[in-house]
Amino acid sequence: MSGKLCGMKNFRFLLLLSIFLIYSLPAAAIISENPTDKDWKRAPLEQKNSQDLTLLAAVSTDEAQTAIVPLEQEAVRETPSTPDAGYNLQAYNSNAVASKAVERHIGLFSNTIRERFSLWLSRSGRYLDMMKEILREKDVPENIVFLSLIESGFSPYAYSVASAAGPWQFISSTARRYGLEINWWKDERRDPVKSTGAAASYLKDLYKMFGSWNLAMAAYNAGEGRIQKAMKRSNADSYWALLDTSHIKPETKDYVPKFIAASLIATNPQDFGFDAIEYHEPLSFDEVELHSPMDLSVAAECAGTTLEEIKRLNPELRRWCTPPDVPSYILKIPAGTKERFSEALATISDNERFTIERYTVNRGDTFSRIAKKTGIPVPVILSLNAMEKIMPLKPGSVVYLPPKGFYSLDRGDQSLIRKASYHRSDHRDRPSVRNTSFSKTSHEKKDGKVSAGKPSHKKTDGKVSAKKRSRTKSKKA
């Protein structure tokens, strides 16, 4: 009898131990975010100890290459897509939340903002082939190209209230992180070729972090840190599961449904009533390498085209000329005009290629007074000149100014002027701005802030003012 009781106890112990082991082991099932994908892959048990559960707030380009995916995110890794497979636009149909969100945005694009969306579609013809090719080269599904459709309507000149710019709407910090240059002369976020390459690299890094194109796109919109935190706090197992939480903003909740809706319409516009779209001609151009700065109007003359066409082919250029602070610059010109351009350029002297105004400093001049005389804002004057060459201001020294009729403020200038801080009373000639002048020395220091003014310069201004007052009094006497 005691033997039977002992056997029963052993049986119960083994049964309880089995149940404990079953519930304590990780599920380790890697589930596709694609609802139609029924393939389940088992992750090795050893991953539980090897995963780093620390969520990173931000990941640099190099770090993203080797970032360890958190265990919570590993549970939603979809089967890796290849450029040929693309992003499955129909996968949302099996998810009620996703289906409702996508249908709502289809109605928005095809009814509420139909005219504007038609313009975006027509503009897409200019960039689609080029952008898809770059995405394929970066191993990113080519239909991800329609992110640019919802970000900017394929406009290189799109500029958001958050100061994001270009067809892929990069903010400056992310743009620089992925190799795009932004200075007084150019903004490569507006270059459709370079910005597409940067966007593809960024999206690929995000996919490596999250294992899901939906989550990668959400992170593209909100930032990888926010999506990581939202996944951890909500225990969500996919992007669609995040829609029922308060951990991401409404804009991010709408982002992927908006992308899917726009992609469906752009792929088959006739199915949604867009029958008369006149697509722009695909982008094509020749390139010439310039070893000295050149007015865009001179470039247009050499290529036998208009100034507007040169600007349209080079939307990254912010000024009337190519950047003078670089040893060479690749300029895009209309396709088939390279030979003509070279022949015409050979007949133009260096002095006739580049226009710049020179202002001679007078006694008592300050940056504020020069700005008032010329109509050029102080931050623009400081951006155009090498501080070490013009400070302190001395009578007879030369200050470079944009040529009259060639220069107008763009959105970047307006933002710079708003941010520039200078006090007219004590420090009116000491604005804090970035110096991106065309002096090589100052160009190398572009990450530093410029302090325009020295204590000795302030005293000089004071003495000049005192002398002027004394002369005025003597004349009155």
C-alpha positions in Angstrom: 0.0 0.0 0.0 2.8 2.4 0.9 4.5 1.5 -2.4 1.3 2.5 -4.3 1.1 5.8 -2.4 4.8 6.5 -3.2 4.1 5.7 -6.9 1.1 8.1 -6.9 3.2 10.9 -5.3 6.0 10.4 -7.9 3.4 10.5 -10.7 1.8 13.7 -9.4 5.3 15.3 -9.0 6.3 14.4 -12.6 2.9 15.7 -13.8 3.3 19.0 -12.0 6.9 19.3 -13.2 5.8 18.8 -16.8 3.1 21.4 -16.6 5.6 23.9 -15.0 8.1 23.3 -17.8 5.5 23.7 -20.5 4.3 27.1 -19.2 7.8 28.4 -18.2 9.4 27.9 -21.6 9.1 30.8 -24.1 6.7 30.3 -26.9 9.5 31.3 -29.3 7.2 31.4 -32.2 8.1 33.9 -34.9 4.8 35.1 -36.3 4.5 36.8 -39.7 2.9 40.2 -39.5 1.3 39.2 -42.8 -2.1 37.8 -41.7 -2.2 35.5 -44.8 1.2 34.0 -43.9 0.6 30.8 -42.0 4.2 29.7 -41.7 5.5 29.6 -38.2 9.2 29.3 -37.4 10.5 28.1 -34.1 13.2 30.2 -32.6 16.0 28.4 -30.7 15.6 28.3 -26.9 19.1 29.8 -26.5 17.8 33.1 -27.8 16.2 33.8 -24.4 19.5 34.2 -22.8 21.2 35.9 -25.7 18.6 38.7 -26.3 19.3 42.1 -24.9 16.1 43.5 -23.4 17.3 47.0 -23.2 15.5 49.3 -25.6 17.6 51.9 -27.3 16.2 55.4 -27.6 18.1 56.1 -30.8 20.5 54.0 -33.0 23.2 55.5 -35.2 23.9 54.2 -38.7 26.7 51.9 -37.6 24.9 50.7 -34.5 21.7 49.9 -36.4 23.7 47.5 -38.5 24.5 45.4 -35.4 21.6 46.3 -33.1 20.2 43.3 -31.1 16.4 43.0 -31.5 14.6 43.0 -28.2 12.8 39.7 -27.3 9.4 41.4 -27.3 10.0 42.5 -30.9 11.4 39.2 -32.0 8.0 37.7 -31.3 6.5 39.7 -34.2 9.3 39.2 -36.8 7.7 38.6 -40.2 9.3 36.4 -42.8 12.0 38.6 -44.4 10.9 40.1 -47.7 13.0 40.3 -50.8 12.9 43.1 -53.4 11.2 40.7 -55.8 8.5 39.7 -53.2 7.8 43.3 -52.3 5.5 44.5 -49.6 2.1 42.6 -49.5 -0.4 45.4 -49.9 -3.4 43.0 -49.6 -2.3 41.5 -46.2 -4.4 44.0 -44.3 -7.6 42.4 -45.4 -7.5 39.7 -42.8 -7.3 42.3 -40.0 -10.5 44.1 -39.1 -8.7 47.1 -37.5 -6.4 47.4 -40.5 -9.1 47.0 -43.0 -11.2 49.8 -41.5 -8.3 52.2 -41.3 -7.2 51.6 -44.9 -10.8 52.0 -46.3 -11.1 55.3 -44.4 -8.0 56.6 -46.1 -9.0 55.3 -49.5 -12.1 57.5 -49.1 -9.9 60.5 -48.1 -7.7 60.3 -51.1 -10.4 59.4 -53.7 -13.0 61.8 -52.5 -12.0 64.5 -50.0 -8.7 65.5 -51.4 -9.1 63.9 -54.9 -7.8 66.9 -56.9 -4.6 67.2 -54.7 -4.0 63.5 -54.8 -4.3 63.5 -58.6 -1.5 66.1 -58.7 0.6 63.9 -56.5 0.0 60.9 -58.9 0.9 62.9 -62.0 4.1 64.1 -60.3 5.0 60.5 -59.4 5.7 59.7 -63.0 8.9 61.9 -62.9 10.5 59.9 -60.0 9.0 56.4 -59.7 11.4 54.6 -62.0 14.5 56.2 -60.5 13.4 55.7 -56.9 12.3 52.1 -57.4 15.7 51.3 -58.9 17.5 52.7 -55.9 15.2 50.8 -53.5 15.9 47.6 -55.3 19.7 48.2 -55.1 19.3 48.6 -51.3 17.2 45.5 -50.9 14.1 47.4 -49.9 10.7 46.4 -51.4 10.2 48.7 -54.4 6.5 49.5 -53.5 7.8 51.2 -50.3 8.4 54.1 -52.9 4.9 55.2 -52.1 6.0 56.5 -48.7 7.2 59.5 -50.6 3.7 59.9 -52.0 2.2 60.3 -48.5 5.2 62.2 -47.1 5.5 64.9 -49.8 3.4 64.1 -52.8 6.7 63.5 -54.6 7.7 67.2 -54.2 11.4 68.0 -53.6 10.3 71.4 -52.2 8.0 70.0 -49.5 8.7 71.6 -46.1 6.9 70.7 -42.9 6.2 72.7 -39.8 8.7 70.4 -38.1 11.4 71.6 -40.6 11.4 68.3 -42.4 12.3 68.7 -46.1 12.4 67.0 -49.4 10.5 64.1 -51.0 11.3 61.8 -48.1 10.8 64.5 -45.4 14.0 64.1 -43.5 14.6 66.2 -40.4 18.2 67.7 -40.4 19.6 65.3 -37.7 18.5 62.1 -39.5 19.5 63.5 -42.9 23.1 64.2 -41.7 23.2 60.8 -40.0 22.6 59.2 -43.4 25.1 61.4 -45.3 23.0 64.3 -46.6 24.6 67.7 -46.5 22.7 70.8 -45.4 24.2 74.2 -45.4 23.6 77.8 -46.7 24.3 76.8 -50.3 22.5 73.4 -50.6 20.1 71.1 -49.0 20.5 67.5 -50.2 17.3 66.5 -48.5 15.7 68.0 -51.6 17.9 66.0 -54.0 15.5 63.2 -55.2 18.4 60.8 -56.0 20.5 61.3 -52.8 17.5 61.5 -50.5 16.1 58.3 -51.9 19.3 56.5 -51.2 19.4 57.9 -47.6 15.7 56.9 -47.1 16.4 53.4 -48.4 19.3 53.0 -46.0 17.3 54.3 -43.1 14.3 52.0 -43.8 16.6 49.0 -44.2 18.2 49.7 -40.8 14.7 50.0 -39.2 13.7 46.7 -40.7 16.7 45.1 -39.2 15.7 46.5 -35.8 12.0 45.5 -35.9 11.8 42.6 -38.5 8.6 44.1 -39.9 8.1 46.6 -42.7 5.0 48.0 -40.9 6.9 48.7 -37.8 9.8 50.1 -39.8 7.5 52.6 -41.5 6.0 53.5 -38.1 9.5 54.1 -36.8 10.3 56.2 -39.9 7.4 58.4 -38.9 7.7 58.5 -35.2 11.3 57.6 -34.5 12.7 54.2 -33.6 12.9 55.0 -29.9 9.2 55.8 -29.6 8.1 52.6 -31.4 10.4 50.5 -29.2 9.0 52.0 -26.0 5.4 51.6 -27.3 6.1 47.9 -28.1 7.5 47.3 -24.6 4.9 49.2 -22.6 1.9 47.8 -24.5 3.2 44.2 -25.0 1.8 44.6 -28.6 2.8 41.8 -31.0 2.5 43.8 -34.2 1.9 47.3 -35.6 -1.8 46.7 -35.9 -2.0 45.8 -32.2 -0.5 49.3 -31.4 -3.5 51.0 -32.9 -5.6 50.0 -29.9 -3.2 51.6 -27.4 -2.4 55.1 -26.4 1.4 54.6 -26.8 1.7 56.1 -30.3 0.3 59.3 -31.7 -2.8 59.4 -34.0 -0.4 60.4 -36.9 1.6 57.2 -36.5 -1.6 55.2 -36.2 -2.7 56.6 -39.5 0.7 56.3 -41.2 0.7 52.7 -42.4 -3.0 52.6 -43.3 -2.4 55.9 -45.3 0.6 54.3 -47.0 -1.4 51.2 -48.0 -4.4 53.2 -49.2 -2.1 55.5 -51.3 -0.2 52.5 -52.7 -3.4 50.7 -53.7 -4.7 53.7 -55.6 -1.3 54.6 -57.2 -0.9 51.0 -58.4 -4.3 50.8 -60.0 -5.7 54.3 -60.2 -8.5 53.4 -62.7 -10.0 51.1 -60.1 -10.6 54.1 -57.8 -11.9 56.5 -60.5 -8.6 58.2 -61.4 -8.9 57.9 -65.2 -7.3 61.0 -66.6 -3.9 61.2 -64.8 -1.3 62.9 -67.0 2.0 61.6 -65.6 5.1 63.7 -65.8 8.0 62.5 -68.0 10.5 60.3 -66.2 13.5 62.1 -64.8 16.5 62.1 -67.2 19.7 64.2 -67.2 23.4 64.5 -68.0 26.0 65.4 -65.4 28.9 67.8 -65.6 31.7 68.3 -63.1 32.5 72.0 -62.3 35.7 72.9 -60.6 34.7 76.5 -59.8 31.4 78.2 -58.8 29.0 79.1 -61.5 25.8 81.1 -61.7 22.8 78.8 -62.6 21.8 81.4 -65.3 25.3 80.9 -66.9 24.8 77.1 -66.7 21.4 77.4 -68.4 22.9 79.5 -71.2 25.7 76.9 -71.8 23.2 74.1 -71.9 20.8 76.0 -74.2 17.9 75.7 -71.7 16.1 77.9 -69.2 17.1 78.8 -65.6 13.9 77.2 -64.4 14.9 73.9 -66.0 18.3 74.0 -64.3 16.7 74.7 -61.0 14.2 71.9 -61.5 17.0 69.4 -62.2 19.0 70.6 -59.2 16.4 71.2 -56.4 19.0 70.8 -53.7 20.6 74.2 -54.7 19.3 77.0 -52.6 21.1 79.9 -54.2 21.8 81.6 -57.6 25.0 79.5 -58.1 26.7 76.2 -57.4 28.4 76.1 -54.0 31.7 77.9 -54.0 32.9 76.2 -50.8 33.7 72.9 -52.5 36.6 71.9 -54.8 34.1 70.5 -57.4 30.4 70.1 -57.9 28.3 67.7 -60.0 25.6 69.7 -61.8 22.7 68.1 -63.6 21.8 69.5 -67.1 19.2 68.3 -69.6 19.9 65.0 -71.2 21.8 65.3 -74.5 23.3 68.7 -73.8 26.7 67.7 -72.2 28.8 68.3 -75.3 27.2 71.6 -76.1 27.6 72.7 -72.4 31.4 72.0 -72.5 31.9 73.9 -75.8 30.0 76.9 -74.6 31.7 77.0 -71.2 35.1 77.1 -72.8 34.2 80.5 -74.3 33.3 82.1 -70.9 36.0 83.6 -68.7 36.1 82.7 -65.0 35.1 86.3 -64.0 31.9 86.0 -66.1 30.8 82.6 -64.6 30.2 83.6 -60.9 28.5 86.8 -59.6 29.1 88.2 -56.1 28.6 91.6 -54.6 31.4 93.3 -52.5 30.5 95.8 -49.9 33.3 98.1 -48.6 33.0 98.7 -44.9 32.8 102.3 -43.8 33.7 103.9 -40.5 31.1 103.1 -37.9 29.5 100.2 -39.9 28.1 97.3 -37.9 26.4 94.2 -39.3 23.0 95.7 -38.3 23.8 98.9 -40.3 25.0 97.0 -43.3 21.9 94.9 -43.2 19.7 98.0 -43.1 21.6 99.6 -46.0 21.5 96.6 -48.2 18.3 94.9 -47.2 20.2 91.6 -46.5 19.4 90.1 -43.1 22.3 89.8 -40.6 22.3 86.0 -40.5 22.6 85.8 -44.3 25.6 88.2 -44.3 27.2 86.1 -41.6 26.5 82.9 -43.5 28.1 84.2 -46.6 31.4 85.4 -45.1 34.3 83.8 -43.3 34.2 85.3 -39.8 38.0 85.1 -39.3 38.4 87.3 -42.4 36.0 90.1 -41.7 36.0 90.3 -37.8 36.5 92.8 -36.4 34.9 95.1 -39.0 37.4 97.6 -40.2 37.0 100.5 -42.6 38.1 99.5 -46.0 37.6 95.7 -45.5 35.3 93.8 -47.9 32.1 92.0 -47.0 30.5 89.6 -49.5 26.8 90.1 -50.2 24.3 88.2 -52.5 24.0 90.0 -55.9 20.9 92.2 -56.2 18.1 90.5 -58.0 19.7 87.0 -57.7 18.8 86.2 -54.1 15.5 85.7 -52.2 14.8 84.1 -48.8 13.8 80.5 -48.8 12.2 78.6 -46.0 15.5 77.7 -44.5 16.6 81.3 -44.4 13.3 82.3 -42.7 13.9 79.7 -40.0 17.5 80.8 -39.5 16.4 84.4 -39.1 13.7 83.5 -36.5 16.3 81.5 -34.5 19.0 84.1 -34.7 19.3 85.8 -31.3 21.0 89.2 -31.0 20.3 92.0 -28.6 20.3 95.5 -30.1 21.4 97.1 -26.9 24.5 95.4 -25.7 25.2 92.6 -28.2 23.5 93.6 -31.4 26.5 92.5 -33.5 26.9 89.1 -31.9 24.2 86.9 -33.3 24.5 83.2 -32.7 24.3 81.4 -36.0 26.0 78.7 -38.0 28.7 79.8 -40.4 28.7 78.1 -43.7 30.7 80.6 -45.7 32.7 79.7 -48.8 36.0 80.0 -47.0 37.5 76.5 -46.8 38.7 77.3 -43.2 35.2 78.2 -42.0 33.7 75.3 -43.9 35.7 72.9 -41.9 34.3 74.5 -38.8 30.7 74.3 -39.9 29.6 72.4 -36.8 30.7 75.2 -34.5 28.8 78.3 -33.6 30.1 81.6 -34.7 30.5 84.4 -32.3 30.5 87.6 -34.4 32.2 90.2 -32.3 34.9 90.6 -29.7 35.2 92.8 -26.6 37.8 95.0 -28.4 35.3 95.4 -31.2 32.6 96.6 -28.8 35.0 99.2 -27.4 35.9 100.3 -30.9 32.2 100.8 -31.7 31.8 102.8 -28.5 34.7 105.1 -29.3 33.4 105.7 -32.8 30.0 106.6 -31.5 31.6 109.0 -28.9 33.7 110.7 -31.6 30.6 111.1 -33.8 28.7 112.7 -30.9 31.6 115.1 -30.1 31.8 116.2 -33.7 28.1 116.8 -33.8 28.2 118.9 -30.7 31.1 121.0 -32.1 29.2 121.6 -35.3 26.1 122.8 -33.4 28.3 125.1 -31.3 
